[in-house]
Amino acid sequence: MLELNIGGLGFQRPVLGAISTRVARGDRVCLLGPSGVGKTTLLNAIAGLDRDRRGTVARAAEPVRIGYLFQEHRLLPWRSLRQNLKIVGATDGEADRLLMAVGLAGYGHLLPDQVSLGMARRAALARAMAVKPDLLLLDEPFASLDPVRADDLKRLILELLAQHPRMGLVCVTHDARDAAELATRLWYLNGEPARLQWDAPVAAGDDVGQILEALRTPERVG
C-alpha cells in the first residue's frame, strides 16, 4: 500500500536516519522506542506532514487516504463535535453514525471543552475515521487516560479494525500490552539518528514483552 524511504530527516541535526519499510493493507503496526527518539517525526513523515524536509519518500501505487489521531485531539474548539467531523467531509448522517460508533451518540452538539478528555479523543478518532482511511495513524492514543478509559478506547479501536480488515494501522505506544493486543507487526525505533532496530511480524504466541525487553537492553541489542 505504502513504501517509506528516508535518507535522513531533521533540521541541522537529523532526527531520523536511513529508514526503508512498507505498510501493507491490513497491517497493524505498533511503533515503540525511547521517549524523544523520533516516533512522532516518523508518523508525520508517513502522513506527508514533513514535505519541506529532505530525504523522505512515501510512495503508493494508488492514492492512500490517511486518518491521523494526534497526541492532542486537535478538535476545533469553536465547532461542535458533529461539525468537527463535517469539516473533513462527513455528512450529517455519517457524522452521527460515527459518533454513535465511538459511544458519543447524543453528544454531537457539544463543544470539545464541554466533554472529558477521553470523550474528546473518541471524537477525534471518529473524525479520523470520517475520511474513510486506508491507513490509520495513532500517536499515543492512550496517553493521559486512566486505565478504564484507555481500555475502553483500545477496545473501540479493535472493533473498528475488525470492521475494516483492509485498513492499515500504525500506532505509537510505550506499552508492551498495547502492542500485544493491537499489533500484527512491531517497529522499534532507536539510535542517533534513529533507525528501525526491529521490523518484524508478531506471530501468535510471541512474547511481545520479552522482545521489547531485549530491544531495550543495549548489550542484548548488539
N, C-alpha and C positions, 0 to 999 in steps of 0.2 A: 504493500500500500504506500509506504513512505520510506525513502532512504535518506539517512542523515550523514553528511560528511563534514567534519570540522577540522580545519588545519591549525586552529589556534584562535581563541575567541576572548576578547577583553579589550581594555584600553591600552595604557602604556605597558602594563604587565598582564599577560594573558591569564585569564581565569581558567579556561579550558584548553587542554592540549589537543592532540590529534584524536578524533573520535570518528569511527565509521561503524554504523549499525543500521538496522532497519526495523520497522514495525509493520507486522502483517495484520490483516483483518482478523479480529478475534483475539489478538494478543492481549494479555493482561500483564503489563509490566509494572513492577514496583521498583522504584529508584531510591536507593539508600546510599548513605555516605555521611561523613562527619558534618557537623554544622558549619556553614560558611564555605563549603568546598566548591559550590557552584551548581547545585542541583536545580535551583530556580533559573539560573542562567541557561542551563541545558534545556529546561522546559520551555523557556522563552524562545530559544533557538528553534525548537521543534515547531512552535506556534508561529514562527516567522516574525517575531517582535524585535529581532536584532538585525534587521536587514542592512543597517548602516555600518555594521561591523564586518570586517573582512574574514574570510575563511569559512563561512557557513554555507552549506548547500543542502537544501531539503528538496528532494525530487520525488515526484509521484507520477505514475503512468496516467492517472486521471485526477481531476480535482478532488481534494480531500477537505471535507468540512470539519473544522476543529471547534470543539466546545471546551472552554477553559474555566475551571473553578480556581480562582486565585486564593492566596492565603487570607486576604481580606475579601469580604463578599463583593465589594465594589458595586453594590446596587446604587443607583442614583437616588440620593436621599429625598429629593423633592418629587419623586414619582412613586406611585403605589407599587406594590408587588406585581400586580397584574400588568401595569404599564411598563415595568421593567422588562417583562417578557415580551410585550408587544413591540418594544423598541427594536428587538433583534428579529422581528418578523412573525411572531406568533399571532394568530387571530384570537379574538375573544374566547372562542370555544377551545382552541388549543391551549391558551394560557390557563383557562380554568381546569382543563383536564390535567395539565402538567402540575399545577398547584395541588390538585387532588392527589396525584400520584406521589407527591412528596409530603403528604399529610397536612397540607395547608388550605384545604377546602374551607371557604368562608372567610379567609384572611386576605384575599386579593386586593381589597380596598384600602388596606393599611399601608402606612409608610414604613420603610425599613427600620427607623428608630422607634417604631411603636411595637416591635416584636423582639424576641430574645435573639441572642447571637446564634443559637442553634437553628432557630426558625429562619433567620436571615440567610444562613448558609444553605439551608434546604431550598430557599427561594432562589439563591444564586445557582444551585445545582439545576433547578428547573429551568432557569434562564440558559444555562449551558446546554441542556437537552433541547431547548426550543429551536436551536439551529439545526437540529437533526444531524448530530455529528457522526462522522465516520471514525473520528478519534477523539476521545475524551481525556483531557489533561486535568489532573487534580494535584494541587500544590498544598501538601499537608492539610488535607480536609478535616482531620480530627483534632487539630491543634486548638487549644484553649477551650475545648468542650469537656464537660465532666464525663466520666466513664459511661453513664447511661445514655447521654445524648450522643456520644461518639459511637456506641454500639448501635444505636438507632440509625444513625447516618450510614454506618457501614452496611447494615442490613438493607437499607434502602438502595445503596449503590449496587450491592449484589443482585437485588431484584431487577434493577434497571439493566444490568449486564445480562441477566438471564432473558430478559425481554428483547434484547438487541444483541444476539450472539455474534454478529459480524462486526460490531463496534469494537475498535481497539481502545486500550486504556494505558496511560502512563500515569502512575500515582507516586508522588514523592511522600515518603514516610520515614520515620525513625524507628518504627516499632516492628519487630520481627513477627509479632502476632498478626499485624495488619497484612504483612506480606504473605504469611502462611494462609490467610483466609482469602486474599484477593488475587494473588499472583499466579500466573502460569509461567512466568519468566522473571528473573531478577537481573537488575543492573546495580553494580556497586561502583560508585564514583569516588576516587581518592587521588591524592598526589598534588604536586605544584609544578606546573599547571595540572589540573585534574583530568584524569582519563578513566575510562571504564576498566576497572580491575577485574570485573566479573560480568559476563553477559551470557546467561545460560538458562535453559528451561528449568522449571520446577516440576519434578515428577511426583506422582502420588507416593506418599511415604517418605519423601525427602524431609529432613530436619532443617527447616529454614533457619531456626535459631542457631544451630550448630554451624551452618555455612557462614552466617554473619559473624559469629564469634571468631571463626578462623580468619575472616577477612579483616576484622577489626584489630587483630593481634599482629603487629608488624612482622615479628620474626617468623610467623606462620604463613604470612602472605608471600614472602620472598622465597 
